[in-house]
Amino acid sequence: MQKSRPKVDRLLDEKFKMKNKNPKSFDQVYQVVKRIPEGKVATYGQVAEKVNSLSLRKKITPRVVGFALHANKEHKVPCHRVVDRNGRLAPNYAFDGAKEQKRRLMSEGVGFINNMHVDLSKYLWRTKFDSLL
């Protein structure tokens, strides 16, 4: 009987597979994220929805969007503008974690309802995703 692996191992395996088998999806994620205007944020789900609307390939999930952003090496992609569905910052954001993500968002004028959550009622990017690319 095979011993079940911890959730982290399964997630890392999924991340590796996505990174190595479907880089086009990652590129599509980056193209969508580049369209988020300064002073606004989008959720992982919004980004996934747009990528899925652009592609007939296998659909991606908000989690895959997170993997793509974590793997990003291009400074022109404003990864700091993507938050979870509740407006929560990413604790594993590059460099100094959520602290750095918050600093970048605040420098763009984004407001918060508490230390870790963006005020989505004011700063969520509301747009027709169909006109993005």
DOFI-248642 format. One line per 5 residues: their letters; for each residue x, y, z of N, C-alpha, C. Coordinates in Angstrom, 1 decimal. Layout:
residues N
a> X/Y/Z/X/Y/Z/X/Y/Z | ...
END
This chain:
residues 133
mqksr> 0.8/-1.2/0.0/0.0/0.0/0.0/0.9/1.2/0.0 | 0.6/2.2/-0.9/1.4/3.4/-1.0/1.0/4.4/0.1 | 2.0/4.9/0.7/1.8/6.0/1.7/1.4/7.3/1.0 | 0.4/8.0/1.6/0.0/9.2/1.0/1.1/10.3/1.3 | 1.3/11.2/0.3/2.3/12.2/0.4/1.6/13.5/1.0
pkvdr> 2.4/14.3/1.7/1.9/15.5/2.2/1.4/16.4/1.1 | 0.5/17.3/1.4/-0.1/18.2/0.5/0.9/19.1/-0.2 | 1.9/19.5/0.5/3.0/20.3/-0.1/3.7/19.6/-1.2 | 4.0/18.3/-1.1/4.6/17.6/-2.1/3.7/17.5/-3.4 | 2.5/17.3/-3.2/1.5/17.2/-4.3/1.5/18.6/-5.0
lldek> 1.4/19.6/-4.3/1.4/21.0/-4.9/2.7/21.3/-5.7 | 3.8/20.9/-5.1/5.1/21.1/-5.8/5.1/20.3/-7.1 | 4.6/19.1/-7.1/4.5/18.3/-8.3/3.6/19.0/-9.3 | 2.5/19.5/-8.9/1.6/20.2/-9.8/2.3/21.4/-10.4 | 3.0/22.1/-9.6/3.7/23.3/-10.0/4.7/23.0/-11.1
fkmkn> 5.5/21.9/-10.8/6.5/21.5/-11.7/5.9/21.1/-13.0 | 4.9/20.3/-13.0/4.2/19.8/-14.2/3.7/21.0/-15.1 | 3.1/22.0/-14.4/2.5/23.1/-15.1/3.7/24.0/-15.7 | 4.7/24.1/-15.0/5.8/25.0/-15.4/6.5/24.4/-16.6 | 6.6/23.0/-16.6/7.4/22.4/-17.7/6.5/21.9/-18.8
knpks> 5.3/21.8/-18.7/4.4/21.2/-19.7/3.5/22.3/-20.4 | 3.3/23.4/-19.8/2.4/24.4/-20.4/2.9/25.8/-20.2 | 4.1/26.1/-20.6/4.6/27.5/-20.4/3.7/28.5/-21.2 | 3.0/28.1/-22.2/2.1/29.1/-22.9/1.0/29.6/-21.9 | 0.5/28.7/-21.0/-0.5/29.2/-20.0/0.2/30.3/-19.1
fdqvy> 1.4/30.0/-18.7/2.1/31.0/-17.9/2.2/32.3/-18.6 | 2.6/32.3/-19.9/2.8/33.5/-20.7/1.4/34.2/-20.8 | 0.3/33.5/-20.9/-1.0/34.1/-21.0/-1.3/34.8/-19.7 | -1.0/34.1/-18.6/-1.2/34.7/-17.3/-0.4/36.1/-17.2 | 0.8/36.1/-17.6/1.6/37.3/-17.6/1.0/38.4/-18.4
qvvkr> 0.5/38.1/-19.6/-0.1/39.1/-20.5/-1.3/39.7/-19.8 | -2.1/38.9/-19.2/-3.3/39.4/-18.5/-2.9/40.3/-17.3 | -2.0/39.8/-16.5/-1.5/40.6/-15.3/-0.9/41.9/-15.7 | -0.2/42.0/-16.9/0.3/43.3/-17.3/-0.7/44.3/-17.6 | -2.0/43.9/-17.8/-3.1/44.8/-18.2/-3.8/45.4/-16.9
ipegk> -3.4/44.9/-15.7/-4.1/45.4/-14.5/-3.5/46.8/-14.3 | -4.3/47.8/-14.3/-3.8/49.2/-14.1/-3.2/49.5/-12.7 | -2.3/50.4/-12.7/-1.8/50.9/-11.4/-2.9/51.4/-10.6 | -2.8/51.0/-9.3/-3.9/51.5/-8.3/-5.0/50.5/-8.3 | -5.0/49.4/-9.0/-6.1/48.4/-9.0/-5.5/47.0/-8.7
vatyg> -6.3/46.1/-8.3/-5.9/44.7/-8.1/-6.9/43.8/-8.8 | -6.5/42.6/-9.1/-7.3/41.6/-9.6/-7.1/40.3/-8.8 | -8.1/39.4/-8.8/-7.9/38.2/-8.1/-7.4/37.1/-8.9 | -6.8/36.1/-8.3/-6.3/34.9/-9.0/-7.4/34.4/-9.9 | -8.6/34.3/-9.4/-9.8/33.8/-10.2/-10.1/34.6/-11.4
qvaek> -10.0/35.9/-11.3/-10.3/36.8/-12.4/-9.2/36.5/-13.5 | -8.0/36.4/-13.1/-6.9/36.2/-14.1/-7.1/34.8/-14.8 | -7.4/33.8/-14.0/-7.7/32.4/-14.5/-8.9/32.5/-15.5 | -9.9/33.2/-15.2/-11.1/33.3/-16.0/-10.7/33.9/-17.4 | -9.9/35.0/-17.4/-9.5/35.6/-18.6/-8.6/34.7/-19.5
vnsls> -7.6/34.0/-18.8/-6.8/33.1/-19.5/-7.6/32.0/-20.2 | -8.6/31.5/-19.4/-9.4/30.4/-19.9/-10.3/30.9/-21.1 | -10.7/32.1/-21.1/-11.5/32.6/-22.2/-10.7/32.8/-23.5 | -9.4/32.9/-23.3/-8.5/33.1/-24.5/-8.0/31.8/-25.1 | -8.2/30.7/-24.4/-7.5/29.5/-24.8/-8.5/28.3/-24.9
lrkki> -8.3/27.5/-25.9/-9.1/26.3/-26.1/-8.4/25.1/-25.4 | -7.2/25.4/-24.9/-6.4/24.3/-24.2/-7.1/24.0/-22.9 | -6.4/23.1/-22.2/-6.8/22.8/-20.8/-7.0/24.0/-20.0 | -8.1/24.1/-19.3/-8.4/25.2/-18.4/-7.5/25.3/-17.2 | -7.1/26.5/-16.8/-6.3/26.7/-15.6/-7.1/27.1/-14.4
tprvv> -6.6/26.9/-13.2/-7.3/27.3/-12.0/-6.6/28.5/-11.4 | -7.2/29.1/-10.4/-6.6/30.2/-9.7/-5.2/29.8/-9.1 | -5.2/28.6/-8.7/-3.9/28.1/-8.1/-2.8/28.1/-9.1 | -3.1/27.7/-10.3/-2.1/27.7/-11.4/-1.6/29.2/-11.7 | -2.5/30.1/-11.6/-2.2/31.5/-11.7/-1.1/31.9/-10.7
gfalh> -1.4/31.4/-9.4/-0.4/31.6/-8.3/1.0/31.0/-8.6 | 0.9/29.8/-9.2/2.2/29.1/-9.5/2.9/29.9/-10.6 | 2.2/30.4/-11.6/2.8/31.2/-12.7/3.4/32.5/-12.1 | 2.7/33.2/-11.3/3.3/34.4/-10.7/4.5/34.1/-9.8 | 4.4/33.1/-9.1/5.6/32.7/-8.3/6.8/32.4/-9.1
ankeh> 6.6/31.8/-10.3/7.7/31.4/-11.2/8.2/32.6/-12.0 | 7.5/33.7/-12.0/7.8/34.8/-12.9/9.2/35.4/-12.6 | 9.9/35.6/-13.6/11.3/36.3/-13.4/11.3/37.6/-14.1 | 10.2/38.0/-14.8/10.2/39.3/-15.5/9.7/40.4/-14.6 | 10.5/41.4/-14.5/10.1/42.6/-13.6/9.0/43.4/-14.2
kvpch> 8.7/43.3/-15.5/7.6/44.1/-16.1/6.2/43.6/-15.8 | 6.2/42.4/-15.2/4.9/41.8/-14.8/4.5/42.2/-13.4 | 3.5/43.0/-13.2/3.1/43.6/-11.9/2.4/42.5/-11.0 | 3.1/41.5/-10.6/2.5/40.4/-9.8/1.9/40.9/-8.5 | 2.4/42.0/-8.0/1.9/42.5/-6.7/0.4/42.9/-6.8
rvvdr> -0.1/43.1/-8.0/-1.5/43.5/-8.2/-2.5/42.4/-8.2 | -2.0/41.2/-7.9/-2.9/40.0/-7.8/-3.1/39.5/-6.4 | -4.3/39.4/-5.9/-4.6/39.0/-4.6/-5.6/37.9/-4.6 | -5.9/37.3/-3.4/-6.9/36.2/-3.4/-8.3/36.8/-3.4 | -9.3/35.9/-3.5/-10.7/36.4/-3.7/-11.2/37.2/-2.6
ngrla> -10.5/37.2/-1.4/-10.9/38.0/-0.3/-10.1/39.3/-0.2 | -9.2/39.5/-1.1/-8.3/40.7/-1.1/-7.0/40.5/-0.3 | -6.8/39.2/0.2/-5.6/38.9/1.0/-4.4/38.9/0.2 | -3.3/39.5/0.8/-2.0/39.5/0.2/-1.4/38.1/0.2 | -0.4/37.9/-0.7/0.3/36.6/-0.8/1.4/36.5/0.3
pnyaf> 1.3/35.6/1.2/2.3/35.5/2.3/3.7/35.1/1.7 | 3.7/34.5/0.5/4.9/34.0/-0.1/5.3/34.9/-1.3 | 4.9/36.2/-1.3/5.3/37.1/-2.3/6.8/37.2/-2.3 | 7.3/37.4/-3.5/8.8/37.5/-3.7/9.5/38.5/-2.7 | 10.7/38.3/-2.4/11.5/39.1/-1.6/11.1/39.1/-0.1
dgake> 10.3/40.2/0.3/10.0/40.3/1.7/8.5/39.9/1.9 | 8.0/39.0/1.2/6.6/38.5/1.4/5.6/39.6/1.2 | 4.5/39.4/2.0/3.3/40.3/2.0/3.7/41.7/2.3 | 4.7/41.9/3.1/5.2/43.2/3.4/5.6/44.0/2.2 | 6.3/43.3/1.3/6.8/44.0/0.1/5.6/44.2/-0.9
qkrrl> 4.7/43.2/-1.0/3.5/43.4/-1.8/2.7/44.6/-1.4 | 2.5/44.7/-0.1/1.7/45.8/0.5/2.4/47.1/0.2 | 3.7/47.2/0.4/4.5/48.4/0.1/4.3/48.9/-1.4 | 4.3/47.9/-2.3/4.2/48.2/-3.7/2.8/48.7/-4.0 | 1.8/48.0/-3.4/0.4/48.5/-3.6/0.1/49.8/-3.0
msegv> 0.6/50.1/-1.8/0.4/51.4/-1.2/1.0/52.5/-2.0 | 2.2/52.2/-2.6/2.9/53.2/-3.4/2.1/53.6/-4.6 | 1.1/52.7/-5.0/0.2/53.0/-6.1/-1.1/53.6/-5.7 | -1.3/53.8/-4.4/-2.5/54.4/-3.9/-3.6/53.4/-3.5 | -3.3/52.1/-3.4/-4.2/51.1/-3.1/-4.4/51.1/-1.6
gfinn> -5.7/51.1/-1.1/-6.0/51.1/0.3/-6.4/49.7/0.8 | -6.2/49.6/2.2/-6.4/48.3/2.8/-7.5/48.5/3.9 | -8.2/47.3/4.2/-9.2/47.3/5.3/-8.5/46.8/6.6 | -7.4/46.2/6.5/-6.6/45.8/7.6/-5.2/45.5/7.1 | -4.3/44.9/7.9/-2.9/44.7/7.6/-2.7/43.8/6.3
mhvdl> -3.6/42.9/6.1/-3.4/41.9/5.1/-4.4/41.9/3.9 | -5.4/42.8/4.0/-6.5/42.7/3.0/-6.7/44.0/2.3 | -6.7/44.0/1.0/-7.0/45.2/0.1/-8.5/45.4/0.2 | -8.9/46.7/0.1/-10.3/47.0/0.1/-10.8/46.8/-1.3 | -11.3/45.6/-1.5/-11.8/45.2/-2.9/-13.0/46.0/-3.4
skylw> -13.8/46.6/-2.4/-14.9/47.4/-2.8/-14.5/48.7/-3.6 | -13.2/49.1/-3.3/-12.7/50.3/-4.0/-11.6/50.0/-5.0 | -10.9/49.0/-4.8/-9.7/48.8/-5.7/-9.7/47.6/-6.6 | -10.7/46.8/-6.6/-10.8/45.7/-7.5/-11.0/46.2/-8.9 | -10.2/45.7/-9.8/-10.2/46.0/-11.2/-11.5/45.5/-11.8
rtkfd> -12.4/46.3/-12.1/-13.7/45.9/-12.7/-13.7/46.3/-14.2 | -13.6/45.3/-15.0/-13.5/45.5/-16.5/-14.1/44.3/-17.2 | -14.4/44.5/-18.4/-14.8/43.4/-19.3/-13.5/42.7/-19.7 | -13.3/41.5/-19.2/-12.1/40.8/-19.5/-12.0/40.5/-21.0 | -13.1/40.4/-21.7/-13.0/40.0/-23.1/-12.3/41.0/-24.0
sll> -12.1/42.2/-23.5/-11.5/43.3/-24.3/-10.0/43.4/-23.9 | -9.5/42.5/-23.1/-8.1/42.7/-22.6/-7.0/42.5/-23.7 | -7.0/41.4/-24.4/-5.9/41.1/-25.3/-6.3/41.2/-26.8
END
